[in-house]
């Protein structure tokens, strides 16, 4: 019984760590996406100002 409990605790900690890692990867990817979108908007605004003159 004790071995079963130990195995269950070990499996639960491994799966929780995996979920946290996937969440961190998703969060980093989302941050990069936001930065790219902001840069694209800045470049478009810059080009629009240059073309108006």
N, C-alpha and C positions, 0 to 999 in steps of 0.2 A: 504494500500500500504506500509505503514511504517513497519507494522508487517511482511509482506512478505519479505521486504528487510532485516530486522533483522534476520529472520529465515534463509535466504540464507547466510548471513554473518556468522551466528553461524554454520551452516552445513559445510561451506567451511573451517572454522578454525578447526573444529573437524576432517575433512577428511585429511587436510594437516598435522595435528599433528600425525595422524595415519600413514601416509606415512613416515614421518620422523622417527617414532619409528621402523617401519619395516626396514627401511634403516639402522638404527643403529644396529638392531639385526643381519641383514645380514653381516654388516661390522665386528661385533664382531665374528661371526661364521667363517668368512673368515680369520680373524687374527688367530684364534685358529687352523684352518686347516693348515695355513702356518707354524705355530710353530710346529705342529705335524709332518709335512713333513720334516722340517729341522732337528728335533730330530731323525727321522728315518734315514735320510741320514747320520747324524753324527754317529749313532750307527753302521750302515753298514760299514762306513769307518773305524771305530775303530776295528770292527771284522775282516775286510779285512787286516788291518795292523798286527793284532795279529796272523792271520793264515799264513801270509807270512813268518814269522820268524821261 
